[in-house]
Amino acid sequence: MSSTMRAITQDAFGGPEVLRLAEVPRPEPLPTEILVRVHAAGVNPVDWKTRAGGGMAGTLGGPPFILGWDVSGVVEQTGFGVTTVEPGDEVFGMPWFPRQAGAYAEYVTAPSRQFARKPHSLSHEAAAGVPLAALTAWQALIDTAGIARGQRVLIHAAAGGVGHLAVQIARHAGAYVIGTASAARHDWLRSLGAAEVIDYTATRFEDAVGDVDVVLDLIGDSHDRTGTRSLEVLRPGGLLIEVPSGVAPDLLDRARDRGVRATGILVEPDGGALTRIAGLIDKGELGVEVEEVYPLQDAAEAHRRGELGRTRGKIVLRVAS
């Protein structure tokens, strides 16, 4: 096995043009870690935000670094102590987040229990679109909100990477799901389980919905005061979950004044939850939409496409040929 590998790296913060294909040292697994040959890597908003100096840039430190957290691939080697997987097993995961995972590369290493066995029904390209988005939705709606059958859940940006999976997870939990999305996405979101869909370009959502138990805001309060406006639709004691940037003190104060709750969330690696998610996928109860797949060397173009903000589902990089 070669001691080097192909990877997308960057030497400075900036636009997509800072991403470049390079030959870098291949990592070696430490005890409890596995070496995974990456077949595909998901592309997420945190990737291009970090590339530009935001997102997780403070955690990764200054360039050079390798972006990406979503991985689907095959176990190549196991470190001492690993008992859950062996070489040849197909796995997927979101290792190390928010520290560097380096998914835009031919190999990654990480603790074995940050991965799960890849859903049998998915290709590597489809599986690579699942971990970060599905874990975000799962940890927000199931672990944090604890949504129950019959509750009313409003999901902003319901057609996006996290959003379309959140719709399905909320539906699976028995919730009454309401989503905001452009009109072109409405039929698709209804097919995923949304009971109502609001065209945010034509209607103020607070004029169309109320008595909501949980709002999952995947847009953020900095855009058109989406979080602040969401407080108006919550029932007393309801919960607002702000994903992109957390809850600012003034938003938290407004929530308390209205008798509702608000919290931020940052997704964590969770192989156990991914195993449950994979089970739902293989049962046909959860699906991922991959809008476009780019070869690894076209990572910059994948970022340009993602930053347009009009993606249906996920964008993925094909790493292994």
Secondary structure, DSSP 4 states (H G I P E B T S, - for coil): --SEEEEEEESSSSSGGGEEEEEEEPP-PPTTEEEEEEEEEEE-HHHHHHHTT-TTHHHH-SSSEE----EEEEEEEE-TT--S--TT-EEEE-TTTTS----SBSEEEEEGGGEEEPPTTS-HHHHTTSHHHHHHHHIIIIIIS---TT-EEEETTTTSHHHHHHHHHHHHTT-EEEEEE-GGGHHHHHHHT-SEEEETTTS-HHHH---EEEEEESS-TTTTTHHHHHGGGEEEEEEEEE-SS---HHHHHHHHHTT-EEEE------HHHHHHHHHHHHTTS----EEEEEEGGGHHHHHHHHHTS--SSEEEEE---
